[in-house]
């Protein structure tokens, strides 16, 4: 897709969204869209395809640098300068020395990638200008397996993200039914501890409650969400309760993908592929209560994001991104619209622009 330029923007002060996709399945790489203030509506601005399969994206804290994994057998990570309508690649992609990176985040001056194929987490140093060093500084190889054959014959790291407070990072491994906690040590990283979840659950992604006391782990192999207590001092998770993402038995395939908590901590949302729904949970202390589901307005919702009272869903197989307004009293999402994004895999919403 050609760059429509700034003349194509609906409003010069709109914030930006970045959408990853699978180029091997017809995706256009990284799509930039304007997010209309008030309505949350998306308008496509441009796309770049200079990195294959940029399936997951992450923004720097200031919002001026975008990082993308290249979810290929070789595995790489790339940095882009953003803020304009079209991201600009900052040097060649950096190999992660791991296969099939599916997630990434920034922590302790590094980009961390979760490598599903090789079951590892890679750390690549970030330079002062936001660009990446030429090689990783650490690769943390996971070990173990689970009872679900063939999905758990070996480790499969599926997510890595910083814990609140900035002292720890956590990695979710679908293949070993566990969450690992990492600590920075002398410029590199080490595994601080590993927390076991229910065998065969297949944890995929995790989201922290805003008060940093609880974490919510969505399980792909059994369609549930596990509530855990998080201790930021010791850097440990304690599984507490587990809640189904559906009100009854799945009608067919049901593979939860993403989970997010509302900024006020009252609600949690999860997306489930196959059933193609968004589930809303009320937060009730150490438990979640499923209050209902709504269709995701597409097929195979691979990821969800929340921003300013709206939910955004990347529907991979229908090739679109849908958005929903959230009822502030019930947390229930209401469908508002969609844009076409072939093979969409994730959505990242940029910071509010400076309106002064």
Buried (B, 14 or more C-beta within 10 A) or exposed (E): BEBBEEEBBBEEEBBBBBBBBBBEEEBBBBBBBBBBBEEBBBBBBBBBBBBBBBBBBBBBEEBBBBBBBBBBEBBBBBBBBBBBBBBEBBEEBBBBBBBBBBBBBBBBEBBBBBBBBBBBBBBBBBEEEBBBBEEBBBBBBBEBBBEBEEBBEBBBBBBBBBBBEEBBBBBBBBBBBBBBBBBBEEEBBEBBBBBEBBEBBBBBBBBBBBEEBBBBBBBBBBBBBBBBEBEBEEBBBEBBBBBBBBEEEBEEEBBBBBBBBBEEBBBBBBBBBBBBBBBBBBBEEEEBEBBBBBEBBBBBBBBBBBBEBBBBBBBBBBBBBBBBBBEEEEBBBEBBBBBEBBBBBBBBBBBEBEEE
